[in-house]
Amino acid sequence: MLSRIWAAIAGVGLVICATTAGPHSAAAGDHGWTVLEYGEDGTAVRSRQSDPTQNDKPIGFSDPNSRAVESDQVLVVDPTEEDLTQLSTAGFRVIAKNRLDGLGMTLVELTIPRDYDLAEALRVLARDFPNLIVGANDLLDMSSGPQVAQASGSTDFTRSLSGWGEVPESCGQGIVLGQIDGFVDTDHPALRGKRLVYGSFIKEGRLPAAGDHGTAVAIMLIGRSTDGRPGGLLPGARLYAANIFERRDGREAGNLAALVRAIDWLVQNHVKVANLSIAGHDSVIMQIAVKRSIEKGLLLVAAAGNNGPYAPPVWPAAHPDVFAVTAVDSNMHQYRNANNGDYIDFAAPGVNVPTQTPHGPMAQSGTSFAAPFVTAMVALHLQIGFEAKADLIRRSLQRYSTDLGTTGKDANFGWGLVRLRPKC
C-alpha cells in the first residue's frame, strides 16, 4: 500500500497560484469570560466571572469539573421558530442565527436573561426546554507551547524523523486541506501566491490572534521553501485556513460557536482532511459537529493537548473518530507538557520545530506542531483511494509506526512515531 501512496503523487504538475483572502480587519478589545463549575452528575452548579487581574486563565483544562465559557451566552442547535419565540418570552435574546448547510444544522447563539447567572440559565433551559440541544459557548485553547527565536542555519530534524524528507513544489497537487487555527499572514513570502484561502470566524471588532502559530502551521502544510528553509509537507495542495482565535485580556482564545462555523465552512468547500490546533472540553454540541463533519467526508486530525500528563482528555482529539497526535523531540522523547490518555493515536515531531512566522524564524513546541505530519499522511491515503474512515486509515498508519514506550498502543505515544515518505 505504501508503494501506491508514493506512486499516486509522483510526477504531479507545477503549483498554480490562487487568490487568497486578506487578513480580517478588527479593532482591539478586551472581553472577559465566565468559569462554569460542574457537579458530579455533569450539571452546571455555579458560575463566576473571570478576574484577569488575578491571572485567571481562560482555559482550565487541568480541572475536569470546571470550564471557561463565553459570559452570558448559550448555544442552541436546530430550534424551531416556535422554540425561539418561547425562548424570547423567557428572556433569552438571539444574537446570532447561523444556518450551517455543510453540517445540515442551525446554530443559534443566545444571551441569557439579566436576572440569571449562566449556571442557573442552563438549569432553566434543561427544565423548561427538555427537547432542545443546549450548551454553553465553551472557550477553546491553542494547543501550542513555548516559542524561541531560531538561529540562522538551524537544522530541521523533523523531515528525517518523520521519514518525509524534502519534496518538490508540486507535491500534493490535487489535495484539498483545511486547518482551524489562529490568524494566517497570507502575505508571508512562504505563502504569497499559494493555493490558500483564509477565513476569519471571530466576531466583528475583535482582534485576530495567534498569527505566529496559524502562519507557521499553514507554512508547514503548503508553504514554499524560502531562505534555505524547508517548505510545506504538501506544497502543491490547496489549503482552506480558518481562524477562530482572538485576543482578549492579553490572552488568546477561541470559542465553540466559531469552531462549529469553521468546520461547516471546510465541509462546504469540499475539504477532505483538516488539521485542528485546538483544545476544548467534551460537549454534546462539539460531538454533533464532529460527527456530522465526518459523515460529510471531512476527516479531522487534532493536537492531543499540552496540559500535562495528568490532565483530562481534550476535545476534539478525544473523539474516537478523530486522529489524536502527540509530540516528540529529536530523541523521540515525549513532549513534557503533552497530555496522556488512551485516545492518543500517533506521535510526530513537535518539540523545537523550526517554523516560519510573521516575526521571523522560530523554534516552536507543542502537539499542534506534530499534527500537520499526520494530516499530510492522512491526505495521501485519501488521494490514492482510501475510504474516508478513520479506523481504516489508522490501521494503515499503524504499519508504518515505530513503537515507542511500552509495547503496543500506550497512553503516551499511541501506536508510536509514524513515518512515511511520499515519492513526489
SEKOL-729595 format. One record per residue (C-alpha): x, y, z. Coordinates in steps of 0.02 Angstrom, whole numbers, plus 50000, padded with zeros to 5 digits. Each point is the difference from the previous one (the first is absolute). Example, Ala and Ser with C-alpha at 12.3 -4.5 7.8 and 13.67 -1.06 7.14 Angstrom:
// residues 2
506154977550390
500695017249967
//
This chain:
// residues 424
500005000050000
501435012050039
500674998049823
498285005149936
500095015750107
501705004249926
499454996649822
498375009550015
500865016650031
501524997849889
500205011649852
498625012450041
500035016949914
500555017450052
499105010050133
498655011749935
499785016050100
498315003750076
499255016150064
500125001150189
498825008350121
500715015150087
500285001550188
498465002850106
499785018250047
499605002450183
500275012150140
500804995850164
498924996450150
500004990250161
498604987950037
499864989750158
499294982850027
499054989850127
500594984550093
498674986550015
500184987350140
499184982949981
499364987250123
500344981349994
498444997349894
500655011949866
498775013950042
500625017950012
499845004750183
500745017550005
500885013049895
501195014350035
500725014049896
501844999149954
501235011650085
501445004449881
500855010250137
500264983650094
500744991349847
498394990149984
500354988849851
498634998549869
500204981449975
500054988450150
500334983149920
500914993450153
498334999750094
498674988649925
498675008050112
500135017749933
500145008349832
500165017549930
498555005849892
499365015749916
499145011050128
498095000349998
499844989549842
499234983249956
499924990249838
498484991049931
499994987549856
498564999449876
498655009550096
498345002849912
499265017349980
498774995450137
501464995350112
500825016849968
498395009250039
499844990850165
501825003250041
499755018549965
498505000250116
501094992050134
501265014249982
501294992149884
500545011049853
500684994149832
501695007849960
500444988849851
499074987149898
501174989849891
499304988649866
501404987449970
499554991049839
501604989949995
499604991750166
498125000449972
499615009450160
499565016950071
501025006950145
499225014350098
500955010750125
498955007450141
500315011950143
499244995050165
498755010250103
500815013350109
499354992850163
500834982949969
501804994850016
500584987849867
499874984350106
498215004450048
499555003849819
500614982949944
498984991650136
498455009749949
500234995149818
500214981750047
498415000850104
498875010549888
500664994949827
500484981650023
499904996149814
501275013149948
501864996749978
500785013650107
501755003750064
501215013450054
501105008649871
501604991950064
501655009049978
501374990649907
501865000050027
501425000149875
500994983750009
501685008649995
501475001950117
501515011550012
500855008249852
501765006749985
500915009249863
500874987649887
501835002149959
500485002049818
500524983449925
499114989450131
499724982249943
498234993849972
499974982550076
498154997449968
500124994049820
501214985950039
499114995050160
498304999249913
500754991549848
499235013549889
501585007849930
500045014849881
498685000649863
499785010449842
498765014449985
498814988849903
499804987350139
498194998850055
499215007449845
498144995649996
499874998450189
498855011950096
500515002850181
499235010050141
500635007450162
499125007850149
501265010450093
500505018150026
500255014649882
500974996349840
501115013149918
499554996549818
501335012549944
501424990450081
501334996049867
499764981450028
498115001549968
499875014249874
499154993749842
499674982750070
498344990849985
499415007350165
498275006250050
499875008450169
498405002250100
499735008850166
498654993850120
500255012150143
498755013550044
500075016949915
501025012350100
501104986650078
501884999149971
500604984049912
501314990450096
501324986549991
500775005949836
501674991950037
499114983550028
498735000249859
501255006349872
501304987150053
498784985549984
499405006049829
501815000749941
500334982750072
498564993549894
500185009049832
501365013450013
501425002349878
501834998750047
500775017050036
501755005050054
500544981950000
498634994950121
498884985049963
498345003149916
498374991350037
499654981550015
498785001349854
500475016549914
498934996149847
498394998050100
498615012850022
499715005850179
498455007550079
500615008350161
498725005450131
500435011450146
498934998250156
501195008250125
499965017950064
500915010550129
499085003150162
500695006550163
501754997149934
499674981849957
499504989649849
498354990649998
498734993049879
498254993650032
498904985349955
498815009949888
501465006049893
500694982349990
498344992949939
499835013749869
501794997049942
499704981349982
498445003749898
501035011549886
501264986249969
498624987549959
499195012149879
501675002349912
500224981249978
501504998550114
500424981750033
501175001150150
500265014350123
501375003950126
499325006350166
501165009250120
498695001750135
499574992950170
498275000350076
498824990650113
498804986249955
498245006349966
498484993949906
500185014249874
501844996049970
499534981849972
498615004349878
501165011149896
501374986849993
498794985949959
499155009649860
501655005849925
500624982149991
498344994449923
500285013449866
501724992949960
501115011950099
501304991150106
500755009350148
501774999150069
500195008750168
501375004450121
499934989150156
500225014850120
501395008350100
499294999850175
501154987150078
499994981150021
498655000050136
498775011749914
498324993549938
499774996649813
499735014849884
498745001149861
499804997549855
501594989350009
499154988150123
498574996149880
500224981949943
499895004749815
501305013950011
501874996949978
500845005750162
501845004649985
501305002450136
501735007849983
501764993150017
501705008249992
501514995749892
500434985750119
498234993049991
499625005250178
498225005950032
499705018750017
500025003450187
498365009849998
499034987949890
498384992150058
499954981350025
498524988649975
499334985049907
499345011849866
501765003749934
500244992149828
501735004849937
501555010250037
500905012049884
501385013250015
499355014550105
501395006650114
501105014649945
499294998649825
500795012749881
498585010949935
499765015749898
498935013850075
499555018349965
501355004450128
501364989449922
500624982250027
499504992450166
500224983150083
498284995550068
499384985650107
498334991750029
498904985949941
499275011949869
501675000049910
499974981049993
498244998849929
500425006549823
501104984849967
498544988350030
498825011549904
501124998649848
500094981050017
498114998450013
499835011049846
501134988449899
498934985150048
498435008849942
500835005149837
500384982149951
498234994350035
499874995350183
498225001650063
499785015050116
499884989450157
501175003650144
500184981850053
500544994349827
501355013249983
500514998050182
500344981549969
501055004349847
501035012850096
500324987450138
501034989849878
501185014649974
500195004650183
501534997350109
499414993650169
500535011350144
499724997750186
499164983950055
499714986749868
498465003349895
498825014750014
500275010150159
499375015950082
501595009849962
500394996849817
498474990949934
500614988149866
501675009149995
500955011449882
499194998949829
501205001649852
499565001549815
500985006649852
498995005949850
500794996649831
499625016949923
//
